[in-house]
C-alpha cells in the first residue's frame, strides 16, 4: 500500500497542512509515522479525511465529528451508535435545507417583483421606480409577497 506525505494529502484533499495537523490534534485522524516522525497517510486515511470534509461542509461541529471518530476507532461494536449519530445529524441538515429553501423562495418572489416593477417602469417609459422601503412604498410589495409566516 502506497503511503503519502502530508504535502501529497494537501494536494489530494485541498485541505491545508495546518488543518490536517489540527484534525490529528482533535483526534479525528490517526496517522502513521516514518522513522523520522514524518506523517504517512494511506488511501483509507485520505478517504476518511474526505468524509470529514463532507461533515464539515455540512456544518457538523468538531465535537460531534470527534465523537463519531471515537466511535469509528472503537470498531464494529459501535455501528448502531454511529448510525444513530449520522441519522440525527442528517435530519438536522435536511431541516436546515428546508429552511434555506423557504428563504430562497422568498428571495425568488422578491426578485420577480423587482423585475416586474422594472419592466413596468421601462415599458411605460417611467423614470421613477417605487422606493419600497421608504416613504413612497405604496403597499404593492406587501400585497404581492406570499405570506411565509407558518
ZATOR-239394 format. One record per residue (C-alpha): residue number from 1; x, y, z; chain; residue in one letter. Coordinates in pm, whole numbers, plus 50000, padded with zeros to 5 digits. Each point is the difference from the previous one (the first is absolute). Layout:
BEGIN
PT   resi      xx      yy      zz   chain   resn
PT    NUM       X       Y       Z       A      a
...
//
This chain:
BEGIN
PT   resi      xx      yy      zz   chain   resn
PT      1   50000   50000   50000       A      x
PT      2   50143   50334   49894       A      x
PT      3   50053   50256   50273       A      x
PT      4   49972   50375   49945       A      x
PT      5   50160   50286   50182       A      x
PT      6   49802   50295   50123       A      x
PT      7   50076   50211   49690       A      x
PT      8   49849   49735   49777       A      x
PT      9   49688   49981   50218       A      x
PT     10   49973   50379   49983       A      x
PT     11   49994   49970   49619       A      x
PT     12   49755   49709   50008       A      x
PT     13   49749   50159   50239       A      x
PT     14   50047   50374   49962       A      x
PT     15   50038   50033   50377       A      x
PT     16   50295   50187   50141       A      x
PT     17   50276   49823   50189       A      x
PT     18   49899   50193   50312       A      x
PT     19   49642   49871   49968       A      x
PT     20   50126   49643   49968       A      x
PT     21   50216   50047   50310       A      x
PT     22   49701   50157   50180       A      x
PT     23   49783   49699   49911       A      x
PT     24   50270   49779   50145       A      x
PT     25   50022   50205   50324       A      x
PT     26   49621   49987   50032       A      x
PT     27   50005   49622   49976       A      x
PT     28   49819   49989   49667       A      x
PT     29   50289   49839   49814       A      x
PT     30   50268   49755   50114       A      x
PT     31   50300   50003   49772       A      x
PT     32   50293   49759   49979       A      x
PT     33   50352   50143   50021       A      x
PT     34   50324   49902   49836       A      x
PT     35   50330   49955   50187       A      x
PT     36   50063   50375   49987       A      x
PT     37   49656   50081   50141       A      x
PT     38   49851   50122   49671       A      x
PT     39   49631   49933   49945       A      x
PT     40   49912   49722   49757       A      x
PT     41   49645   49979   49868       A      x
PT     42   49848   49708   49810       A      x
PT     43   49697   49982   49770       A      x
PT     44   49767   49921   50292       A      x
PT     45   50125   50308   50185       A      x
PT     46   49929   50217   49697       A      x
PT     47   49654   49848   49957       A      x
PT     48   49925   50070   50368       A      x
PT     49   50129   50358   49968       A      x
PT     50   49771   50053   49701       A      x
PT     51   49706   49881   50208       A      x
PT     52   50102   50240   50276       A      x
PT     53   50001   50277   49739       A      x
PT     54   49640   49912   49915       A      x
PT     55   49903   50011   50366       A      x
PT     56   50161   50343   50036       A      x
PT     57   49835   50121   49680       A      x
PT     58   49670   49894   50158       A      x
PT     59   50096   50215   50302       A      x
PT     60   50044   49711   50240       A      x
PT     61   50165   50134   50317       A      x
PT     62   50350   49873   50073       A      x
PT     63   49880   49850   50329       A      x
PT     64   49747   49782   49819       A      x
PT     65   50260   49908   49738       A      x
PT     66   50234   49905   50285       A      x
PT     67   49730   49776   50152       A      x
PT     68   49941   49832   49665       A      x
PT     69   50376   49947   49953       A      x
PT     70   50024   49844   50347       A      x
PT     71   49716   49762   49919       A      x
PT     72   50164   49911   49670       A      x
PT     73   50328   49922   50175       A      x
PT     74   49817   49781   50251       A      x
PT     75   49900   49765   49718       A      x
PT     76   49695   49809   49882       A      x
PT     77   49835   49984   50342       A      x
PT     78   49915   50371   49956       A      x
PT     79   49825   49969   49664       A      x
PT     80   49654   50057   50146       A      x
PT     81   50116   50308   50192       A      x
PT     82   50176   50138   49692       A      x
PT     83   49686   49943   49794       A      x
PT     84   49790   50184   50258       A      x
PT     85   50243   50293   50012       A      x
PT     86   50003   50033   49621       A      x
PT     87   49622   49962   49971       A      x
PT     88   49944   50270   50263       A      x
PT     89   50240   50233   49825       A      x
PT     90   49851   49928   49659       A      x
PT     91   49658   50100   50139       A      x
PT     92   50154   50327   50118       A      x
PT     93   50158   50062   49659       A      x
PT     94   49672   49929   49820       A      x
PT     95   49819   50238   50236       A      x
PT     96   50252   50275   49919       A      x
PT     97   49959   49925   49628       A      x
PT     98   49622   50040   50031       A      x
PT     99   50046   50328   50187       A      x
PT    100   50244   50127   49737       A      x
PT    101   49759   49896   49727       A      x
PT    102   49730   50213   50163       A      x
PT    103   50241   50294   50008       A      x
PT    104   50093   49941   49635       A      x
PT    105   49629   50000   49909       A      x
PT    106   49957   50337   50172       A      x
PT    107   50301   50137   49812       A      x
PT    108   49861   49866   49672       A      x
PT    109   49669   50174   50065       A      x
PT    110   50175   50327   50081       A      x
PT    111   50221   49976   49691       A      x
PT    112   49697   49930   49780       A      x
PT    113   49820   50299   50150       A      x
PT    114   50295   50233   49938       A      x
PT    115   50037   49874   49643       A      x
PT    116   49632   50061   49939       A      x
PT    117   50021   50353   50140       A      x
PT    118   50305   50074   49786       A      x
PT    119   49832   49854   49691       A      x
PT    120   49682   50200   50073       A      x
PT    121   50200   50320   50047       A      x
PT    122   50205   49946   49686       A      x
PT    123   49695   49902   49795       A      x
PT    124   49816   50319   50090       A      x
PT    125   50320   50207   49970       A      x
PT    126   49973   50101   50364       A      x
PT    127   50320   50119   50155       A      x
PT    128   49872   49939   50350       A      x
PT    129   50007   49659   50167       A      x
PT    130   49823   49981   50337       A      x
PT    131   50214   50016   50313       A      x
PT    132   49849   49702   50177       A      x
PT    133   50187   50060   50324       A      x
PT    134   49947   50373   50033       A      x
PT    135   49714   50248   49994       A      x
PT    136   49895   49909   49648       A      x
PT    137   49907   49641   50087       A      x
PT    138   49652   49971   49860       A      x
PT    139   49939   49662   50162       A      x
PT    140   50037   49800   49678       A      x
PT    141   50295   49811   50142       A      x
PT    142   49806   49883   50302       A      x
PT    143   49699   49898   49792       A      x
PT    144   50201   49804   49742       A      x
PT    145   50237   49812   50225       A      x
PT    146   49875   49661   50122       A      x
PT    147   49947   49959   50371       A      x
PT    148   50292   49789   50131       A      x
PT    149   49900   50008   50369       A      x
PT    150   49873   49647   50059       A      x
//
